């Protein structure tokens, strides 16, 4: 399927922009209180600590993420609420992390980010629970922040951070299949299951519909004009599978 050139939006999949005022009040109050407690604990105490989904996963947090992300999974861009309740995903795992396949879970995890809004995203259950889980590989594991006094800015994660990284720099779509442009892109595809069969099939079906609209958009008719307007809308961040759509039909 050849890329269709058009007068389309320049938005990309899905760099999730969170503004300062977006942080739900529960994370500023109860969440911050828990973070301060965790910072004062010993490792033994942290291992026994039970994280509170009633704080990081509460309705206010989830609803804010749904709004910011247009109810799309932060990784696969599928609509979440239509098929499941969705998960509040910790980009950096709160309880423990795994570097490589076959490794045991190393604990504690990024406990100081458990209630930090910058570390929270809305994810579908498959991406989060079946694929990503506690995997958080770094290009240089020796740079990993193990306690809250160390800087996460020294890390180079091998899974795309939807809040700080542009996915289009690391992943491209050739029809419905995701391909890594970098090692980070390849690892992200692997760790989030972006090419799982059912998801790729769903993207292909959507692509077929958009291809029909694109053909109609090439006509110099009223119907063609309406189709062009519709395609310009469907290629934006608001709609599903936007990176695939933009890689197929172009951008402004």
C-alpha positions in Angstrom: 0.0 0.0 0.0 1.6 3.2 -1.1 1.7 6.3 1.0 -1.0 8.7 0.0 0.1 12.3 -0.1 -2.3 14.8 1.2 -2.9 18.0 3.2 -3.0 16.3 6.6 -2.3 17.1 10.2 1.2 17.0 11.7 0.2 15.4 14.9 1.9 12.0 15.7 1.2 8.9 17.7 0.7 9.5 20.7 3.0 11.9 22.5 1.0 12.4 25.7 1.3 16.0 26.8 0.5 16.6 30.5 0.2 20.2 31.7 1.1 21.3 35.2 -2.6 21.8 36.1 -3.6 18.4 34.9 -2.3 16.5 38.0 -5.4 15.3 40.0 -5.6 16.7 43.5 -5.5 13.2 45.1 -2.0 12.8 43.8 -0.9 16.1 45.2 -2.3 15.3 48.7 -2.6 11.6 49.5 -0.2 10.6 46.8 2.5 13.0 47.9 2.0 11.9 51.6 2.6 8.3 50.6 5.7 9.2 48.6 7.2 11.0 51.6 6.5 7.9 53.7 8.2 5.7 51.2 11.3 7.9 51.0 11.8 7.5 54.8 11.4 3.7 54.8 14.1 1.1 54.8 14.3 -1.3 51.8 12.8 -4.0 54.1 9.9 -1.7 54.9 9.4 -0.8 51.3 9.2 -4.5 50.3 6.4 -4.9 52.8 4.6 -1.8 51.7 1.3 -2.2 49.9 0.8 0.4 47.1 -2.7 1.9 47.0 -4.6 1.6 43.7 -7.3 3.7 45.5 -4.9 6.6 45.0 -3.0 6.2 41.8 -5.8 4.3 40.1 -8.8 6.2 41.5 -11.6 7.5 39.3 -10.2 11.0 39.2 -6.8 9.9 38.0 -8.2 7.4 35.4 -10.7 10.0 34.1 -8.0 12.6 33.7 -5.8 10.1 31.8 -8.8 9.1 29.6 -9.3 12.8 28.7 -5.7 13.5 28.0 -5.2 10.4 25.9 -8.5 10.5 24.1 -9.4 7.2 25.8 -6.6 5.5 23.9 -4.0 3.0 25.2 -0.7 4.8 25.6 1.1 2.0 23.7 -1.2 0.4 21.1 -3.6 3.3 20.6 -6.7 1.1 20.8 -9.8 2.6 22.4 -9.8 1.4 26.0 -13.3 1.9 27.5 -15.1 0.2 24.6 -13.7 -3.2 25.6 -12.3 -3.0 29.2 -12.0 -0.8 32.3 -8.3 -0.2 31.4 -5.3 0.0 33.7 -3.4 2.9 35.2 0.0 1.9 34.0 3.3 2.8 35.8 5.8 3.5 33.1 8.6 2.9 35.5 7.4 -0.1 37.5 6.6 0.8 41.1 7.2 -2.5 42.9 10.1 -4.0 41.0 11.7 -4.3 37.6 13.1 -6.8 35.1 15.9 -6.0 32.7 16.0 -9.1 30.5 14.0 -12.2 29.7 14.5 -14.8 32.3 15.6 -12.4 35.0 14.0 -12.5 38.4 12.1 -9.4 39.6 14.4 -7.0 41.3 12.9 -5.1 44.2 12.2 -2.5 45.3 11.2 -0.7 42.1 10.6 3.0 41.4 8.6 3.4 44.6 9.1 7.2 44.6 7.2 7.4 41.3 4.2 5.3 42.4 1.9 8.3 42.8 3.7 10.7 40.4 1.4 11.7 37.6 4.3 12.0 35.1 4.8 8.2 35.5 1.1 7.3 35.1 -0.7 6.5 31.8 -3.9 4.8 30.7 -3.2 1.4 29.1 -5.2 -1.5 27.8 -4.9 -4.6 29.9 -3.2 -6.6 27.2 -0.3 -4.2 26.7 0.1 -3.7 30.5 -0.6 -7.1 32.1 0.3 -9.6 29.4 3.3 -7.8 27.7 5.0 -4.9 29.5 4.4 -6.2 33.0 7.5 -5.3 35.1 9.9 -5.1 32.2 11.9 -1.9 32.2 15.2 -2.5 30.3 17.8 0.2 30.1 20.5 0.5 27.4 23.0 0.7 30.3 21.7 -1.1 33.4 24.5 0.5 35.5 22.8 3.8 35.1 19.6 2.7 36.7 18.2 4.8 39.6 17.7 2.4 42.5 16.6 4.9 45.1 14.9 8.3 45.1 18.1 10.2 45.6 19.4 9.1 42.2 18.5 10.7 39.0 16.2 9.0 36.5 17.5 11.5 33.9 20.7 9.5 33.8 18.8 6.5 32.5 18.2 5.6 28.8 15.1 3.4 28.8 14.6 1.0 26.0 10.8 1.3 26.1 9.3 4.6 24.8 8.1 7.0 27.4 4.8 8.3 25.9 5.2 11.5 28.0 8.6 12.6 26.9 9.6 10.7 23.7 8.3 11.1 20.2 7.3 7.5 19.1 7.6 8.4 15.4 11.4 8.7 15.9 11.6 5.1 17.0 8.7 3.2 15.3 7.2 3.3 11.8 4.4 1.4 10.2 4.5 -0.5 6.9 0.8 -1.1 6.4 -0.5 -2.6 9.7 2.9 -3.9 10.9 5.1 -1.9 13.3 8.8 -1.8 12.6 11.5 -0.5 14.9 13.6 2.4 13.5 15.9 2.2 16.5 16.7 -0.4 19.2 14.3 1.4 21.5 11.6 1.1 18.9 12.3 -2.6 18.5 12.2 -3.2 22.3 9.0 -1.2 22.7 7.3 -3.3 20.0 8.4 -6.5 21.7 7.6 -5.4 25.3 4.1 -4.0 24.5 3.0 -6.6 21.9 2.4 -4.0 19.2 2.5 -6.7 16.5 0.3 -9.3 18.3 -1.9 -11.0 15.7 -5.3 -9.7 16.8 -4.1 -6.1 17.1 -2.4 -6.2 13.7 -5.6 -7.6 12.1 -7.6 -4.9 13.7 -5.3 -2.2 12.3 -5.5 -3.8 8.9 -9.3 -3.7 8.9 -9.2 0.0 9.9 -6.6 0.7 7.2 -8.8 -0.8 4.5 -11.7 1.5 5.5 -9.4 4.6 5.4 -8.0 3.5 2.0 -11.5 3.6 0.6 -12.0 7.0 2.0 -8.6 8.2 0.6 -9.6 7.0 -2.9 -12.9 9.0 -2.7 -10.9 12.0 -1.3 -9.0 12.1 -4.6 -12.1 12.9 -6.6 -13.0 16.5 -7.5 -16.6 16.2 -6.3 -18.7 17.2 -3.2 -18.3 13.6 -1.9 -14.5 13.9 -2.4 -14.4 17.1 -0.5 -16.3 15.5 2.4 -14.0 12.5 2.3 -10.9 14.8 2.4 -12.3 16.5 5.5 -13.0 13.2 7.2 -9.6 11.8 6.4 -7.9 15.0 7.8 -9.8 14.4 11.0 -9.2 10.7 11.3 -5.4 11.1 10.9 -5.1 13.2 14.1 -4.0 12.1 17.6 -7.7 12.0 18.7 -8.4 8.8 16.7 -7.1 5.2 16.9 -3.8 4.0 15.4 -2.7 7.5 14.4 1.0 6.6 13.8 0.0 3.9 11.4 -2.5 6.2 9.7 0.0 9.1 9.4 2.8 6.8 8.1 0.3 5.6 5.4 -1.4 8.7 4.3 1.2 11.4 5.1 1.2 14.6 7.1 1.3 18.3 6.5 
